[in-house]
Amino acid sequence: MKKFIEEFKAFINKGNVLGLAVGVIVGGAFSTITTSLTNDIIMPIVSIFMGGVDFKNLTVTLPTFYTPGPDAAPNTLNYGNFIAAVINFFILALVVFFIVKAVNKAMSLAKKKEEEAPAAPPEPSAEEKLLTEIRDLLKDQNK
């Protein structure tokens, strides 16, 4: 059991797990924003072009196979909500696509800068070092 706990600690302490957790939290918050964007801004604009149809009201009443009580809500298939969810998904996917594209572009620019950096001149070989030492010694003798 102790080994299991140590492995779990090592797993949790890795940077990618922490990054994933932050991504999930931020993604959840971002999902709320895109849902609001879809429901409160985009869907009303779309409904203008569809004759003022409110997508939340697009439903099909399904039959019931029992006698409902007087206070029972009708059994409905809410396909308008599904359409709004699909549009929300596409907006979210589009935003994630742009984020990934921007990150990839930034990474390629960074990689390009690394490649453009001038390479250090190669070190002289052992022979060249030896010949340089001999030359320096001969200069010192001639003085």
Secondary structure as UniProt FT lines:
FT   HELIX           2..13
FT   HELIX           15..36
FT   HELIX           37..42
FT   HELIX           43..49
FT   TURN            50..51
FT   HELIX           55..57
FT   STRAND          60..61
FT   TURN            70..71
FT   STRAND          76..77
FT   HELIX           79..116
FT   HELIX           126..142
//
